[in-house]
Amino acid sequence: MFKVAILVDLELSPKSGGHVKFWENIFFSKEKQKNCPIPFFFLGKKA
């Protein structure tokens, strides 16, 4: 078995642009799926 994590090397903030919003949408879509343990990591301060 293997593990996968996604690191988005752009800062997540209210002023974030399209690239960050794309990955944010993928994250929220993934959260709706069960049995999909892929952690996401964004740069920036913790919300």
C-alpha positions as CSV (number, residue, x, y, z in Angstrom):
1,M,0.0,0.0,0.0
2,F,1.2,3.5,-0.7
3,K,0.4,6.9,0.7
4,V,-0.2,10.2,-1.2
5,A,-0.2,13.8,0.0
6,I,-0.6,17.0,-2.0
7,L,1.5,20.1,-1.2
8,V,0.3,23.3,-2.8
9,D,3.3,25.6,-2.7
10,L,1.1,28.7,-2.9
11,E,-0.2,30.7,0.0
12,L,-3.8,30.0,1.0
13,S,-5.5,33.3,1.9
14,P,-8.6,35.3,1.2
15,K,-6.7,37.1,-1.6
16,S,-5.6,33.8,-3.2
17,G,-5.9,33.6,-7.0
18,G,-7.0,30.9,-9.5
19,H,-4.3,28.3,-8.9
20,V,-5.0,28.1,-5.2
21,K,-8.8,28.2,-5.7
22,F,-8.4,25.2,-8.1
23,W,-6.7,23.1,-5.5
24,E,-9.1,24.4,-2.8
25,N,-12.0,23.1,-4.9
26,I,-10.3,19.8,-5.4
27,F,-9.8,19.5,-1.6
28,F,-13.5,20.2,-0.9
29,S,-14.6,17.8,-3.6
30,K,-12.4,15.1,-2.1
31,E,-13.8,15.7,1.4
32,K,-17.2,14.6,0.1
33,Q,-15.8,11.2,-1.0
34,K,-15.5,8.5,1.5
35,N,-12.4,6.3,1.6
36,C,-10.2,8.9,0.0
37,P,-7.4,9.7,2.6
38,I,-5.3,12.2,0.7
39,P,-4.1,15.0,2.9
40,F,-3.7,18.5,1.4
41,F,-1.1,21.0,2.6
42,F,-1.1,24.7,1.7
43,L,1.5,27.3,2.5
44,G,0.6,30.2,4.8
45,K,-0.7,30.8,8.3
46,K,-3.1,28.3,9.8
47,A,-6.7,29.4,9.7
